[in-house]
Amino acid sequence: MQVAYNYEERGMRVLIIKPAVDTKGDDHVVSRLGVSRKVDICVTPGLDVFEAIQQNIAVSGALACVLVDESQFLEREQVDQLMRVTVYLDVPVITYGLRTDFNMNGFEGSIRLLEIAHNVEEMKTICACGRKALFNGRKVGGRFVFEGEQVAIDMQNDVEYQSLCASCYFKEREKYFEEKAKN
C-alpha cells in the first residue's frame, strides 16, 4: 500500500525551477500532456542558484525538494550550486533534462549532472518504430534537420522534436545529408 505524503500540509514546499532560455510556457513548466505549473525561479545565465534557493527558504520556509526542468540548459556552475543545495541545505534536488542535443552532442548542464549526480535514472521513451528511443530528432517544418544552433525551443519557430531509436536516427540523418548533397 502506498500512502500519499502531502508536503504542503506539513508546511513544506516543492520549489520548481527552469532555465529562462526555455521560453515554452513562459513562466510555467508545461508537459506534453498539457499540464502546467508556475515556476518559482527562472534561472538566468550567471544566476547563483544556491543563493536564490537559500533566499527563497528564508522568505517562504522549508522545502521538501527542488525540481528542475530542462536542466540541460543550466550552466556548469549552476549544477554545482544545486549540489551545494543538497549538501549544505539538506534539500533533495531532482532534475529532468536531455543528455544530448539533436546532433548527439552533450549539453553543458547535462554533462556536469552526469559527472556529479548522486543518482541517474533514465526515463525510457519509445521510438515510433517501437524500439527504445536514445536520441532526439529535430524537425523544422515537419522535416528532420541535422544542422543549426544547439538550442531551439520546441513548438516555437515551427520546431519540434521526436524521440528516435539509433536506427531511425541514423536513417533520418543519412537521408537529410543525401538530400542536401543533391541540392
DRENPA-3360 file (N, C-alpha, C; in nm, 2 decimals, always signed):
BEGIN
1 = MQVAYNYE = +0.08/-0.12/+0.00/+0.00/+0.00/+0.00/+0.09/+0.12/+0.00 ~ +0.06/+0.22/-0.09/+0.13/+0.34/-0.09/+0.05/+0.45/-0.03 ~ +0.11/+0.53/+0.05/+0.05/+0.64/+0.12/+0.10/+0.77/+0.06 ~ +0.01/+0.86/+0.02/+0.05/+0.99/-0.04/+0.09/+1.08/+0.08 ~ +0.20/+1.15/+0.05/+0.25/+1.24/+0.15/+0.23/+1.38/+0.11 ~ +0.15/+1.46/+0.18/+0.12/+1.59/+0.14/+0.22/+1.69/+0.21 ~ +0.32/+1.73/+0.14/+0.42/+1.82/+0.20/+0.36/+1.96/+0.24 ~ +0.27/+2.01/+0.16/+0.21/+2.14/+0.19/+0.14/+2.14/+0.33;
9 = ERGMRVLI = +0.07/+2.03/+0.36/+0.01/+2.02/+0.49/+0.11/+2.02/+0.60 ~ +0.23/+1.98/+0.58/+0.33/+1.98/+0.68/+0.42/+2.10/+0.68 ~ +0.37/+2.20/+0.60/+0.45/+2.33/+0.59/+0.57/+2.32/+0.50 ~ +0.58/+2.22/+0.42/+0.70/+2.20/+0.33/+0.65/+2.22/+0.19 ~ +0.74/+2.27/+0.11/+0.70/+2.30/-0.03/+0.79/+2.24/-0.13 ~ +0.75/+2.23/-0.25/+0.83/+2.18/-0.36/+0.86/+2.31/-0.45 ~ +0.99/+2.34/-0.47/+1.03/+2.45/-0.54/+1.05/+2.41/-0.69 ~ +0.99/+2.48/-0.78/+1.00/+2.45/-0.92/+1.09/+2.55/-0.99;
17 = IKPAVDTK = +1.19/+2.50/-1.06/+1.29/+2.58/-1.13/+1.30/+2.54/-1.27 ~ +1.32/+2.64/-1.36/+1.36/+2.61/-1.50/+1.45/+2.72/-1.55 ~ +1.53/+2.69/-1.65/+1.62/+2.79/-1.71/+1.53/+2.89/-1.79 ~ +1.56/+3.01/-1.79/+1.48/+3.12/-1.86/+1.49/+3.10/-2.01 ~ +1.60/+3.03/-2.06/+1.61/+3.01/-2.20/+1.50/+2.92/-2.26 ~ +1.44/+2.84/-2.17/+1.32/+2.76/-2.21/+1.20/+2.85/-2.20 ~ +1.17/+2.92/-2.31/+1.06/+3.01/-2.32/+0.92/+2.94/-2.35 ~ +0.92/+2.81/-2.37/+0.80/+2.74/-2.39/+0.72/+2.75/-2.26;
25 = GDDHVVSR = +0.60/+2.80/-2.26/+0.52/+2.81/-2.14/+0.55/+2.94/-2.06 ~ +0.64/+3.02/-2.11/+0.68/+3.15/-2.04/+0.73/+3.11/-1.90 ~ +0.65/+3.15/-1.79/+0.69/+3.13/-1.66/+0.63/+3.00/-1.60 ~ +0.59/+2.91/-1.69/+0.53/+2.78/-1.64/+0.61/+2.66/-1.70 ~ +0.62/+2.55/-1.62/+0.66/+2.43/-1.68/+0.54/+2.36/-1.74 ~ +0.56/+2.32/-1.87/+0.45/+2.27/-1.95/+0.49/+2.13/-1.99 ~ +0.40/+2.03/-1.96/+0.43/+1.89/-2.01/+0.36/+1.88/-2.15 ~ +0.41/+1.77/-2.22/+0.35/+1.74/-2.35/+0.20/+1.70/-2.34;
33 = LGVSRKVD = +0.16/+1.66/-2.21/+0.02/+1.63/-2.19/-0.07/+1.75/-2.16 ~ +0.00/+1.87/-2.16/-0.08/+1.99/-2.14/-0.09/+2.04/-1.99 ~ -0.03/+1.96/-1.90/-0.03/+2.00/-1.76/+0.07/+2.11/-1.74 ~ +0.04/+2.21/-1.66/+0.14/+2.32/-1.64/+0.14/+2.36/-1.49 ~ +0.25/+2.42/-1.45/+0.26/+2.47/-1.31/+0.36/+2.59/-1.32 ~ +0.32/+2.70/-1.25/+0.41/+2.82/-1.24/+0.54/+2.78/-1.18 ~ +0.64/+2.84/-1.24/+0.78/+2.82/-1.19/+0.81/+2.92/-1.08 ~ +0.88/+2.87/-0.98/+0.92/+2.96/-0.87/+1.04/+3.04/-0.90;
41 = ICVTPGLD = +1.13/+2.99/-0.97/+1.26/+3.06/-1.01/+1.29/+3.03/-1.15 ~ +1.30/+3.13/-1.23/+1.35/+3.12/-1.37/+1.50/+3.15/-1.37 ~ +1.58/+3.05/-1.40/+1.73/+3.06/-1.39/+1.78/+3.13/-1.51 ~ +1.84/+3.25/-1.49/+1.91/+3.33/-1.60/+2.06/+3.30/-1.60 ~ +2.13/+3.32/-1.71/+2.27/+3.30/-1.71/+2.34/+3.38/-1.60 ~ +2.43/+3.31/-1.52/+2.50/+3.38/-1.42/+2.43/+3.38/-1.28 ~ +2.30/+3.35/-1.28/+2.23/+3.35/-1.15/+2.29/+3.25/-1.06 ~ +2.31/+3.29/-0.93/+2.36/+3.19/-0.83/+2.24/+3.12/-0.78;
49 = VFEAIQQN = +2.22/+3.00/-0.82/+2.10/+2.92/-0.79/+2.10/+2.88/-0.64 ~ +2.22/+2.85/-0.58/+2.22/+2.83/-0.44/+2.17/+2.94/-0.36 ~ +2.22/+3.06/-0.39/+2.17/+3.18/-0.32/+2.03/+3.21/-0.34 ~ +1.97/+3.19/-0.46/+1.83/+3.21/-0.49/+1.75/+3.11/-0.41 ~ +1.79/+2.99/-0.40/+1.71/+2.89/-0.32/+1.72/+2.92/-0.17 ~ +1.84/+2.96/-0.13/+1.86/+2.99/+0.01/+1.77/+3.11/+0.05 ~ +1.76/+3.21/-0.04/+1.67/+3.33/-0.01/+1.53/+3.29/-0.01 ~ +1.49/+3.20/-0.10/+1.35/+3.15/-0.11/+1.31/+3.08/+0.02;
57 = IAVSGALA = +1.40/+3.00/+0.08/+1.38/+2.93/+0.20/+1.36/+3.03/+0.32 ~ +1.45/+3.13/+0.32/+1.44/+3.23/+0.42/+1.31/+3.31/+0.42 ~ +1.26/+3.34/+0.31/+1.13/+3.41/+0.29/+1.01/+3.32/+0.31 ~ +1.01/+3.21/+0.25/+0.89/+3.12/+0.24/+0.89/+3.00/+0.32 ~ +1.00/+2.96/+0.38/+1.00/+2.84/+0.47/+1.06/+2.72/+0.40 ~ +1.06/+2.61/+0.48/+1.13/+2.49/+0.44/+1.08/+2.43/+0.31 ~ +1.17/+2.35/+0.25/+1.14/+2.28/+0.12/+1.15/+2.13/+0.14 ~ +1.05/+2.06/+0.07/+1.06/+1.92/+0.07/+1.16/+1.88/-0.04;
65 = CVLVDESQ = +1.17/+1.95/-0.15/+1.26/+1.92/-0.25/+1.26/+2.04/-0.36 ~ +1.36/+2.03/-0.45/+1.37/+2.12/-0.56/+1.36/+2.04/-0.68 ~ +1.26/+2.08/-0.77/+1.25/+2.01/-0.90/+1.30/+2.11/-1.01 ~ +1.39/+2.06/-1.10/+1.45/+2.14/-1.20/+1.41/+2.08/-1.34 ~ +1.34/+2.16/-1.42/+1.30/+2.11/-1.55/+1.40/+2.17/-1.65 ~ +1.42/+2.09/-1.76/+1.51/+2.14/-1.87/+1.65/+2.17/-1.82 ~ +1.70/+2.08/-1.73/+1.83/+2.10/-1.66/+1.95/+2.11/-1.76 ~ +1.93/+2.06/-1.88/+2.04/+2.06/-1.98/+2.08/+2.20/-2.01;
73 = FLEREQVD = +1.99/+2.30/-1.99/+2.02/+2.44/-2.02/+2.09/+2.51/-1.91 ~ +2.12/+2.45/-1.79/+2.19/+2.51/-1.68/+2.34/+2.52/-1.72 ~ +2.40/+2.62/-1.66/+2.55/+2.63/-1.67/+2.61/+2.53/-1.57 ~ +2.74/+2.50/-1.60/+2.81/+2.41/-1.52/+2.81/+2.45/-1.37 ~ +2.84/+2.57/-1.35/+2.85/+2.63/-1.21/+2.71/+2.62/-1.14 ~ +2.61/+2.64/-1.22/+2.47/+2.63/-1.16/+2.44/+2.48/-1.12 ~ +2.49/+2.39/-1.19/+2.47/+2.25/-1.15/+2.55/+2.22/-1.02 ~ +2.67/+2.28/-1.01/+2.75/+2.27/-0.89/+2.68/+2.33/-0.77;
81 = QLMRVTVY = +2.61/+2.44/-0.80/+2.53/+2.51/-0.69/+2.42/+2.43/-0.64 ~ +2.35/+2.35/-0.74/+2.25/+2.26/-0.70/+2.30/+2.15/-0.61 ~ +2.42/+2.10/-0.64/+2.48/+2.00/-0.55/+2.50/+2.06/-0.41 ~ +2.54/+2.19/-0.40/+2.56/+2.25/-0.27/+2.42/+2.26/-0.20 ~ +2.31/+2.28/-0.27/+2.18/+2.28/-0.21/+2.15/+2.14/-0.14 ~ +2.19/+2.03/-0.20/+2.17/+1.90/-0.14/+2.26/+1.88/-0.02 ~ +2.38/+1.93/-0.03/+2.48/+1.91/+0.08/+2.46/+2.00/+0.19 ~ +2.46/+2.13/+0.17/+2.46/+2.23/+0.27/+2.32/+2.27/+0.33;
89 = LDVPVITY = +2.22/+2.26/+0.24/+2.08/+2.29/+0.28/+2.00/+2.17/+0.31 ~ +2.05/+2.05/+0.28/+1.99/+1.92/+0.30/+1.85/+1.91/+0.24 ~ +1.85/+1.97/+0.11/+1.72/+1.96/+0.04/+1.75/+1.88/-0.09 ~ +1.67/+1.77/-0.11/+1.69/+1.69/-0.23/+1.66/+1.78/-0.36 ~ +1.74/+1.75/-0.46/+1.72/+1.82/-0.59/+1.70/+1.71/-0.69 ~ +1.59/+1.72/-0.77/+1.56/+1.63/-0.87/+1.56/+1.71/-1.00 ~ +1.63/+1.66/-1.10/+1.64/+1.74/-1.23/+1.59/+1.65/-1.34 ~ +1.53/+1.71/-1.44/+1.49/+1.65/-1.56/+1.55/+1.72/-1.68;
97 = GLRTDFNM = +1.60/+1.64/-1.77/+1.65/+1.71/-1.89/+1.71/+1.60/-1.98 ~ +1.76/+1.65/-2.10/+1.81/+1.57/-2.20/+1.96/+1.55/-2.18 ~ +2.01/+1.44/-2.22/+2.16/+1.42/-2.22/+2.23/+1.49/-2.34 ~ +2.17/+1.47/-2.46/+2.23/+1.52/-2.58/+2.13/+1.60/-2.66 ~ +2.19/+1.68/-2.75/+2.10/+1.76/-2.84/+2.07/+1.68/-2.97 ~ +2.01/+1.74/-3.06/+1.97/+1.67/-3.19/+2.08/+1.62/-3.27 ~ +2.21/+1.66/-3.24/+2.33/+1.61/-3.31/+2.41/+1.52/-3.22 ~ +2.35/+1.47/-3.11/+2.42/+1.38/-3.02/+2.53/+1.44/-2.94;
105 = NGFEGSIR = +2.53/+1.58/-2.93/+2.63/+1.65/-2.85/+2.57/+1.68/-2.71 ~ +2.66/+1.66/-2.61/+2.61/+1.69/-2.47/+2.59/+1.84/-2.45 ~ +2.49/+1.86/-2.37/+2.47/+2.00/-2.32/+2.55/+2.02/-2.20 ~ +2.59/+2.15/-2.17/+2.68/+2.18/-2.06/+2.62/+2.13/-1.93 ~ +2.49/+2.16/-1.90/+2.43/+2.12/-1.78/+2.42/+1.97/-1.76 ~ +2.39/+1.90/-1.87/+2.37/+1.76/-1.87/+2.51/+1.69/-1.84 ~ +2.61/+1.74/-1.91/+2.74/+1.68/-1.89/+2.78/+1.69/-1.74 ~ +2.76/+1.80/-1.68/+2.80/+1.82/-1.54/+2.71/+1.74/-1.45;
113 = LLEIAHNV = +2.58/+1.73/-1.48/+2.50/+1.64/-1.40/+2.54/+1.50/-1.40 ~ +2.57/+1.45/-1.52/+2.62/+1.31/-1.53/+2.75/+1.29/-1.45 ~ +2.83/+1.39/-1.44/+2.96/+1.38/-1.37/+2.94/+1.37/-1.22 ~ +2.84/+1.45/-1.16/+2.84/+1.46/-1.02/+2.71/+1.41/-0.95 ~ +2.61/+1.37/-1.03/+2.48/+1.33/-0.97/+2.49/+1.22/-0.87 ~ +2.42/+1.22/-0.76/+2.41/+1.11/-0.67/+2.35/+0.99/-0.74 ~ +2.25/+1.01/-0.82/+2.17/+0.91/-0.88/+2.13/+0.95/-1.02 ~ +2.13/+0.86/-1.12/+2.09/+0.89/-1.25/+1.98/+0.78/-1.29;
121 = EEMKTICA = +1.86/+0.83/-1.32/+1.76/+0.73/-1.36/+1.71/+0.78/-1.49 ~ +1.70/+0.68/-1.58/+1.66/+0.71/-1.72/+1.51/+0.70/-1.73 ~ +1.45/+0.80/-1.79/+1.31/+0.79/-1.82/+1.30/+0.73/-1.97 ~ +1.25/+0.61/-1.98/+1.25/+0.54/-2.11/+1.15/+0.60/-2.20 ~ +1.19/+0.62/-2.33/+1.10/+0.67/-2.43/+1.10/+0.57/-2.55 ~ +0.99/+0.56/-2.62/+0.98/+0.47/-2.73/+0.98/+0.54/-2.86 ~ +1.06/+0.49/-2.96/+1.06/+0.55/-3.09/+0.93/+0.50/-3.16 ~ +0.89/+0.57/-3.27/+0.77/+0.54/-3.34/+0.77/+0.40/-3.40;
129 = CGRKALFN = +0.90/+0.34/-3.42/+0.91/+0.21/-3.47/+0.89/+0.10/-3.36 ~ +0.89/+0.14/-3.23/+0.87/+0.05/-3.12/+0.99/+0.02/-3.04 ~ +1.11/+0.06/-3.09/+1.23/+0.04/-3.02/+1.26/+0.15/-2.91 ~ +1.35/+0.12/-2.82/+1.38/+0.22/-2.72/+1.45/+0.34/-2.79 ~ +1.40/+0.46/-2.76/+1.45/+0.58/-2.82/+1.57/+0.63/-2.74 ~ +1.68/+0.67/-2.81/+1.80/+0.71/-2.75/+1.83/+0.86/-2.78 ~ +1.78/+0.91/-2.89/+1.81/+1.04/-2.94/+1.69/+1.12/-2.97 ~ +1.71/+1.25/-2.98/+1.61/+1.35/-3.02/+1.63/+1.40/-3.16;
137 = GRKVGGRF = +1.54/+1.38/-3.24/+1.55/+1.43/-3.38/+1.48/+1.57/-3.38 ~ +1.54/+1.67/-3.44/+1.48/+1.80/-3.46/+1.41/+1.80/-3.59 ~ +1.29/+1.85/-3.59/+1.21/+1.87/-3.71/+1.18/+2.02/-3.72 ~ +1.20/+2.07/-3.84/+1.16/+2.21/-3.87/+1.07/+2.20/-3.99 ~ +0.95/+2.26/-3.98/+0.85/+2.25/-4.08/+0.82/+2.10/-4.12 ~ +0.82/+2.01/-4.01/+0.78/+1.88/-4.03/+0.89/+1.79/-4.09 ~ +1.01/+1.84/-4.12/+1.12/+1.77/-4.18/+1.24/+1.76/-4.08 ~ +1.30/+1.64/-4.07/+1.42/+1.63/-3.98/+1.53/+1.72/-4.04;
145 = VFEGEQVA = +1.60/+1.78/-3.94/+1.72/+1.86/-3.98/+1.84/+1.82/-3.88 ~ +1.96/+1.83/-3.93/+2.08/+1.79/-3.85/+2.18/+1.90/-3.86 ~ +2.14/+2.02/-3.87/+2.23/+2.14/-3.87/+2.15/+2.25/-3.80 ~ +2.23/+2.34/-3.74/+2.16/+2.46/-3.67/+2.22/+2.47/-3.53 ~ +2.17/+2.58/-3.46/+2.21/+2.61/-3.33/+2.17/+2.49/-3.23 ~ +2.25/+2.48/-3.13/+2.22/+2.37/-3.03/+2.08/+2.39/-2.97 ~ +2.04/+2.51/-2.94/+1.92/+2.53/-2.87/+1.81/+2.59/-2.96 ~ +1.71/+2.52/-2.98/+1.59/+2.57/-3.05/+1.47/+2.52/-2.97;
153 = IDMQNDVE = +1.39/+2.60/-2.92/+1.28/+2.56/-2.82/+1.16/+2.50/-2.90 ~ +1.12/+2.38/-2.85/+1.01/+2.30/-2.90/+0.89/+2.39/-2.91 ~ +0.82/+2.37/-3.02/+0.69/+2.44/-3.05/+0.71/+2.59/-3.08 ~ +0.83/+2.64/-3.11/+0.85/+2.77/-3.15/+0.92/+2.78/-3.28 ~ +0.89/+2.87/-3.37/+0.95/+2.88/-3.50/+0.94/+2.75/-3.58 ~ +0.83/+2.68/-3.56/+0.80/+2.56/-3.64/+0.90/+2.45/-3.60 ~ +0.96/+2.45/-3.49/+1.05/+2.35/-3.44/+0.98/+2.25/-3.35 ~ +1.00/+2.12/-3.37/+0.95/+2.02/-3.28/+1.06/+1.91/-3.28;
161 = YQSLCASC = +1.04/+1.83/-3.17/+1.14/+1.72/-3.15/+1.06/+1.59/-3.15 ~ +1.13/+1.48/-3.19/+1.08/+1.35/-3.19/+1.18/+1.25/-3.14 ~ +1.14/+1.17/-3.05/+1.23/+1.07/-2.99/+1.26/+0.96/-3.09 ~ +1.38/+0.92/-3.11/+1.42/+0.82/-3.21/+1.51/+0.72/-3.15 ~ +1.50/+0.59/-3.20/+1.60/+0.49/-3.17/+1.72/+0.52/-3.25 ~ +1.83/+0.45/-3.23/+1.95/+0.48/-3.30/+1.94/+0.45/-3.45 ~ +1.87/+0.34/-3.48/+1.85/+0.30/-3.63/+1.77/+0.41/-3.70 ~ +1.66/+0.46/-3.64/+1.58/+0.56/-3.71/+1.65/+0.69/-3.72;
169 = YFKEREKY = +1.73/+0.72/-3.61/+1.80/+0.85/-3.61/+1.90/+0.85/-3.72 ~ +1.98/+0.75/-3.74/+2.08/+0.75/-3.84/+2.02/+0.74/-3.98 ~ +1.91/+0.67/-3.99/+1.84/+0.66/-4.12/+1.80/+0.81/-4.16 ~ +1.74/+0.88/-4.07/+1.69/+1.02/-4.10/+1.81/+1.11/-4.12 ~ +1.92/+1.09/-4.05/+2.04/+1.17/-4.07/+2.10/+1.15/-4.21 ~ +2.11/+1.03/-4.25/+2.17/+1.00/-4.38/+2.08/+1.05/-4.49 ~ +1.95/+1.04/-4.47/+1.85/+1.09/-4.57/+1.87/+1.24/-4.58 ~ +1.88/+1.31/-4.47/+1.90/+1.46/-4.47/+2.02/+1.50/-4.55;
177 = FEEKAKN = +2.14/+1.44/-4.52/+2.26/+1.48/-4.59/+2.26/+1.43/-4.73 ~ +2.20/+1.32/-4.77/+2.19/+1.28/-4.91/+2.11/+1.38/-4.99 ~ +2.00/+1.43/-4.93/+1.91/+1.53/-5.00/+1.99/+1.66/-5.01 ~ +2.06/+1.69/-4.91/+2.14/+1.82/-4.91/+2.24/+1.82/-5.02 ~ +2.31/+1.70/-5.03/+2.42/+1.69/-5.14/+2.36/+1.70/-5.28 ~ +2.24/+1.66/-5.30/+2.17/+1.67/-5.43/+2.14/+1.81/-5.47 ~ +2.12/+1.89/-5.37/+2.08/+2.03/-5.40/+2.19/+2.13/-5.40;
% end
